Amino acid sequence: RKIAVVYWSGTGNTEAMASAVLEGAKEKGAEAVLFTAPEFDASMVDDYDAIAFGCPSMGAEQLEETEFEPMFSSCKPALKGKKIALFGSYGWGDGEWMRSWEAEAKGCGAVLACGSVICADAPDAEARMSCEALGKALSLIQTIEKRLCRYRHSRFFNQRSRKRRPGWLSDRTAPH
């Protein structure tokens, strides 16, 4: 399971959140890599099973416009069907930027693998644990899907092998 954690941070708050996401993913066995927004681009999306994007609220509750938003916009066509998660910090407002960002991600066909994580200013212990849980969720989603696929596959073949001729039960239970 390969996971990219892509973020932009002006004060270090979202960077701290990104580090916690990375730790959570690695703890569950994922091959996770940390990127700043300028280091990541649309050509890299297909290299990862899942991507966590992190950006703080800027200005009038919007994504950072110089580096992060252009990178994210360029990735949107490649995000169709991709498992992603969103996180970020804010200094004011009520999280409107995250709700808008979630709607934008869903609108381009991305699959939000878990709930987004936001925190006011620097991440406290609770926000850090939520970020670690986000990383773990992204890591585990791939494992769960593979197990579910194997389960469905095995149930299908087990059901096929159980098919018997009509009356097979009565043949076994009938006195001889």
C-alpha positions in Angstrom: 0.0 0.0 0.0 1.5 3.3 -1.2 0.2 6.5 0.3 1.2 10.0 -0.5 0.8 12.7 2.1 0.8 16.1 0.3 0.6 19.4 2.2 1.2 23.1 2.3 1.9 24.9 5.5 2.6 28.6 6.2 3.0 28.4 10.0 4.0 24.8 10.6 0.6 23.7 11.9 -0.5 21.8 8.8 3.0 20.4 8.5 2.7 19.0 12.0 -0.6 17.4 11.0 1.0 15.9 7.9 3.7 14.3 10.0 1.1 12.7 12.2 -0.8 11.4 9.2 2.4 10.0 7.9 3.2 8.3 11.2 -0.3 6.7 11.3 0.0 5.3 7.8 3.5 3.9 8.5 2.3 2.4 11.8 -0.2 0.2 9.9 2.5 -0.9 7.4 1.9 1.5 4.5 4.7 2.7 2.4 4.0 6.4 3.0 5.8 9.4 1.5 5.6 13.1 2.6 5.5 15.8 -0.1 5.1 19.5 0.0 2.7 20.9 -2.6 5.4 22.1 -5.0 7.0 18.6 -4.9 3.8 16.8 -6.1 1.9 17.0 -9.4 -0.8 15.2 -11.3 1.6 12.8 -13.0 2.3 11.2 -9.6 -1.4 10.5 -8.6 -1.4 7.0 -10.2 1.8 6.0 -8.3 -0.2 5.9 -5.0 -3.1 3.8 -3.8 -4.3 6.7 -1.7 -3.5 10.3 -1.0 -3.9 12.5 2.0 -4.0 16.2 1.1 -3.5 18.9 3.7 -3.9 22.6 3.5 -4.8 25.3 6.0 -7.7 27.8 5.6 -6.5 31.0 4.0 -8.1 34.4 3.5 -11.8 34.0 3.2 -11.8 30.3 4.1 -10.2 29.0 1.0 -7.2 26.8 0.0 -3.8 28.5 -0.3 -3.8 30.0 -3.8 -0.2 30.2 -4.9 1.1 26.6 -4.6 -1.5 24.3 -3.1 -4.7 25.2 -5.0 -3.0 25.1 -8.5 -1.4 21.7 -7.6 -4.7 20.3 -6.3 -6.6 21.6 -9.4 -4.1 20.0 -11.7 -4.6 16.6 -9.9 -8.5 16.7 -10.0 -8.9 14.9 -13.3 -6.7 12.0 -12.0 -8.6 11.7 -8.7 -11.6 10.0 -10.2 -12.1 6.8 -8.1 -9.0 7.6 -6.0 -9.2 7.2 -2.3 -8.2 10.4 -0.6 -8.4 12.1 2.8 -8.3 15.8 3.6 -6.9 17.7 6.6 -5.8 21.2 7.6 -5.7 23.9 10.3 -7.5 27.2 10.5 -7.2 30.4 12.6 -10.8 31.7 12.3 -14.1 30.7 10.8 -16.0 27.5 11.3 -14.4 25.1 8.8 -16.3 26.3 5.7 -13.2 25.9 3.6 -13.1 22.1 4.5 -16.7 21.6 3.6 -16.1 23.4 0.2 -13.0 21.3 -0.4 -14.8 18.1 0.4 -17.5 19.0 -2.1 -15.0 19.9 -4.7 -13.1 16.6 -4.2 -16.4 14.5 -4.4 -17.4 16.6 -7.5 -14.3 15.4 -9.4 -15.0 11.8 -8.5 -12.5 11.3 -5.6 -13.5 8.9 -2.9 -13.2 10.4 0.6 -11.9 7.4 2.5 -12.6 8.8 6.0 -13.7 11.9 7.7 -11.6 15.0 7.2 -9.6 16.4 10.1 -9.5 20.1 11.0 -8.0 21.9 14.0 -7.8 25.5 15.2 -4.2 26.7 15.1 -1.5 24.3 16.2 -2.7 20.6 16.5 -3.2 19.6 20.1 -3.0 16.0 21.3 -6.5 15.2 20.2 -5.9 16.7 16.7 -2.6 14.8 16.4 -4.4 11.5 17.3 -7.1 12.3 14.7 -4.4 12.8 12.1 -2.7 9.5 13.0 -6.1 7.8 12.7 -6.6 9.4 9.3 -3.3 7.9 8.2 -4.2 4.5 9.6 -7.6 4.6 7.9 -6.0 5.3 4.5 -3.6 2.5 5.1 -6.2 0.0 6.2 -8.8 0.8 3.5 -6.6 -1.0 1.0 -6.3 -4.1 3.2 -10.0 -4.1 3.9 -10.9 -3.9 0.3 -8.5 -6.8 -0.6 -9.9 -9.0 2.2 -13.5 -8.2 1.1 -12.6 -9.0 -2.5 -11.1 -12.4 -1.4 -14.1 -13.1 0.8 -16.5 -12.4 -2.0 -14.4 -14.5 -4.3 -14.2 -17.4 -1.9 -18.0 -17.2 -1.1 -18.8 -17.4 -4.8 -16.7 -20.5 -5.3 -17.9 -22.1 -2.1 -21.5 -21.6 -3.2 -20.8 -23.1 -6.6 -19.1 -26.2 -5.1 -22.1 -26.7 -2.8 -24.5 -27.2 -5.7 -25.7 -30.8 -5.6 -28.2 -32.8 -7.5 -31.8 -32.4 -6.4 -32.6 -34.5 -3.3 -29.0 -34.9 -2.2 -29.9 -34.4 1.4 -32.7 -37.0 1.3 -30.2 -39.5 -0.2 -28.0 -39.1 2.9 -30.7 -39.3 5.5 -32.8 -42.0 4.0 -32.6 -45.4 5.8 -30.9 -48.1 3.9 
